[in-house]
Amino acid sequence: MAHNNDVLTQEIAGKDLVINFRPDGTVMALHMDKFSLSFLGDMELGRASTIEHDEVDQSFFVLPTGQQHPIEAATQFAGYDHARSFEIDWLQECMLEGCTPHSESGRSIALAIREVKSGIYYRDGKRQREYAMVSAAAIKNTRNANKL
């Protein structure tokens, strides 16, 4: 999806912070305590997503604000920290692409992140997929390969 926004990325604590300057003068970014954007003026904060626990699967999932059900790629995280890391990567990549997490592009980004960052672990004697840390470049390469 094409967009006319100016986008700046800044590495903060090992993660890229995407700062999106929109044509209407608003600025969008994920909030990070280590890099306050308050110097840009008054801030209006809102949740882009939530991390919730699935009691049946005993796993965590990421749910974009306004959505009733998570997309499959945003489910079955063994721990909250894994879901949070995925959430940050997913929302940042969506901001870079100029799409929302629940759009088709957002779903493609989520799938690429999970494909790149998946590993295997065992819980209750069953083989499960697990989330690991990798670079944004690997995510982009996987998305490009999926488009072919």
C-alpha positions as CSV (number, residue, x, y, z in Angstrom):
1,M,0.0,0.0,0.0
2,A,1.6,3.3,-1.0
3,H,1.5,6.2,1.4
4,N,2.9,9.8,1.4
5,N,4.1,9.7,5.0
6,D,7.7,10.5,6.0
7,V,9.0,7.6,8.1
8,L,12.0,7.7,10.4
9,T,13.4,4.7,12.2
10,Q,15.6,4.9,15.3
11,E,17.1,1.9,17.1
12,I,16.2,2.0,20.8
13,A,17.2,-0.9,23.1
14,G,17.8,-3.3,20.2
15,K,14.5,-2.6,18.5
16,D,13.7,-0.1,15.7
17,L,11.3,2.6,16.7
18,V,9.3,3.6,13.6
19,I,8.1,7.2,13.7
20,N,5.5,8.1,11.1
21,F,5.0,11.7,10.2
22,R,1.7,12.0,8.4
23,P,0.7,14.7,5.9
24,D,-1.9,16.1,8.3
25,G,0.9,16.9,10.8
26,T,0.2,14.0,13.2
27,V,2.9,11.7,14.3
28,M,2.4,8.0,15.0
29,A,4.8,5.7,16.8
30,L,4.8,2.9,19.4
31,H,5.4,4.3,22.9
32,M,8.7,3.5,24.3
33,D,9.8,4.8,27.7
34,K,13.4,4.9,26.5
35,F,12.6,7.5,23.8
36,S,10.0,10.0,24.6
37,L,8.3,11.8,21.8
38,S,6.9,14.5,24.1
39,F,9.3,17.0,22.5
40,L,7.0,16.9,19.4
41,G,4.1,18.3,21.5
42,D,1.1,17.0,23.4
43,M,0.7,13.2,23.1
44,E,-2.4,11.2,22.7
45,L,-1.9,7.6,23.6
46,G,-4.1,4.7,22.7
47,R,-3.7,0.9,22.5
48,A,-2.9,-0.5,19.0
49,S,-3.4,-4.0,20.3
50,T,-3.6,-6.1,23.5
51,I,-1.9,-9.4,24.5
52,E,-4.4,-11.8,26.0
53,H,-4.2,-15.4,27.4
54,D,-6.0,-18.3,25.8
55,E,-7.2,-20.5,28.7
56,V,-8.0,-23.4,26.5
57,D,-4.6,-23.6,24.7
58,Q,-2.7,-22.1,27.7
59,S,-0.9,-19.7,25.3
60,F,-0.9,-16.0,24.6
61,F,-2.2,-14.1,21.5
62,V,-2.0,-10.6,20.1
63,L,-5.3,-8.9,19.3
64,P,-5.4,-5.6,17.3
65,T,-7.7,-3.0,18.8
66,G,-11.2,-3.2,17.4
67,Q,-10.9,-6.8,16.3
68,Q,-12.9,-9.6,17.8
69,H,-10.6,-12.5,16.9
70,P,-6.8,-12.7,16.3
71,I,-5.4,-13.8,13.0
72,E,-3.8,-17.2,13.2
73,A,-0.2,-15.9,12.9
74,A,-0.7,-13.8,16.1
75,T,-1.7,-16.8,18.3
76,Q,-0.1,-19.6,20.3
77,F,2.8,-17.9,22.0
78,A,4.2,-19.9,24.9
79,G,5.0,-16.8,26.9
80,Y,3.9,-13.2,27.3
81,D,7.4,-11.9,26.4
82,H,7.3,-13.8,23.1
83,A,3.9,-12.3,22.3
84,R,5.1,-8.8,23.2
85,S,8.2,-9.1,21.0
86,F,6.0,-10.3,18.1
87,E,3.6,-7.5,18.8
88,I,6.3,-4.8,18.6
89,D,7.8,-6.2,15.4
90,W,4.4,-6.6,13.8
91,L,3.1,-3.1,14.6
92,Q,6.4,-1.5,13.5
93,E,6.5,-3.4,10.2
94,C,2.9,-2.4,9.5
95,M,3.7,1.2,10.2
96,L,6.7,1.0,7.8
97,E,4.4,-0.5,5.1
98,G,1.6,2.0,5.8
99,C,-1.0,-0.7,6.6
100,T,-3.1,-1.8,9.5
101,P,-2.4,-5.1,11.3
102,H,-5.8,-6.6,10.3
103,S,-5.4,-5.7,6.6
104,E,-4.2,-8.3,4.1
105,S,-0.8,-6.7,4.1
106,G,-0.8,-6.8,7.9
107,R,-1.7,-10.5,7.9
108,S,1.2,-11.1,5.4
109,I,3.6,-9.3,7.7
110,A,2.5,-11.3,10.7
111,L,2.8,-14.5,8.8
112,A,6.3,-13.6,7.6
113,I,7.4,-12.7,11.1
114,R,6.2,-16.0,12.4
115,E,7.8,-18.0,9.6
116,V,11.1,-16.3,10.2
117,K,11.0,-16.4,13.9
118,S,9.7,-19.8,14.5
119,G,11.5,-22.6,16.1
120,I,10.4,-25.8,17.9
121,Y,9.9,-26.5,21.5
122,Y,8.1,-29.1,23.6
123,R,5.3,-28.5,26.1
124,D,3.4,-31.4,27.7
125,G,5.2,-33.8,25.5
126,K,3.9,-32.2,22.3
127,R,5.9,-30.5,19.6
128,Q,5.0,-26.8,19.4
129,R,6.2,-23.8,17.4
130,E,8.1,-21.2,19.4
131,Y,9.1,-17.6,18.7
132,A,12.7,-16.5,18.6
133,M,14.4,-13.2,17.9
134,V,15.7,-12.4,14.3
135,S,16.4,-9.4,12.2
136,A,13.9,-7.2,10.3
137,A,15.9,-8.0,7.1
138,A,15.1,-11.7,7.5
139,I,11.4,-10.8,7.9
140,K,11.4,-8.7,4.7
141,N,13.2,-11.4,2.8
142,T,10.6,-13.9,3.8
143,R,7.7,-11.6,2.8
144,N,9.3,-11.0,-0.6
145,A,9.8,-14.8,-1.1
146,N,6.1,-15.3,-0.2
147,K,5.0,-12.8,-2.9
148,L,6.7,-14.7,-5.7
